Amino acid sequence: MKRWLRHHQYAMRVALRRLANQPFSTLANIFVISLSLAVPLVAASVLVTAQPVVRTMPVSAELTLLLSQETSLDQARTLAKSLDDDYAQHIQEVSVIERDDALDSLRDNPAWAEALAVLPDNPLPHAVVVTLRDDADQASVATSLASQWRDLTGVDAVQLDADWVRRLQAILQFLRIGLGLLAAAVVLVVVATVFNTVRMQALTQREEISVARLVGATESFVRRPFLYLGAITGLISGLVAIGVAAAALVPLNHALHKLAATYQMHVTLHLPHTVSLASGLLIVVILGAVAARWSVTRNTRF
């Protein structure tokens, strides 16, 4: 056990010395990796902050059933009650809009007042407005109900106010794919940077490695300092990235507070939880070690 600990202590000291001997290269690599990591960190901060805000937004879609001109107000109310009874699991609220009330509402709008003034009678039908309950697949449910209700007696048309639901789902899907691609790109940057760093170190230490092998050093002993070099580079870069992301959130929060104030809201961007940051940091360290292992295996075969 003591021997194992001495070997690892020696490997860590060698890795730190090699990083210190090339300060410009070390700082450049850390700068590249940390900036690459800071971008998804800021994006994650936005998502973490946006989730509770989105949950407070109303997300109920509405369907408007436009009835035929021959349908009376009593028939409209009967239809509304029938829908409320038959589809109670999907419906949150049902209301009937009388044709006269709808016409009065349009007349209050200056854009419609002059056009409606020349009409001899009310051209609008009675309407039934159905507000749906929140559902994980609300867009599909709303589309299915609209298709069924178009065939009901007395219904001329059904307007589905779910375009915003589809747009929201499309935006969320786009963000998920974008973040996934961004994460993949960051992984490639970390691996490529550490791989190239270890490659240059291995070529620089070529004679030292050859002498170590001649005196009986094992491959594990030769490669271990390079693994520590990759892991330490990933650790320092991750810590710097957290600092950069925290600094970037300061001006973003300043601008966001001004925007949120216009909506009488208070929203503050913050970094993900400590556990998430620690997990991400551990992943970066592992990536650095894996990239170093790959590089030293390929570039010390001499």
Order of alpha helices (4+ residues) and beta strands (2+ residues): alpha-alpha-beta-alpha-beta-alpha-alpha-beta-alpha-beta-alpha-alpha-alpha-alpha
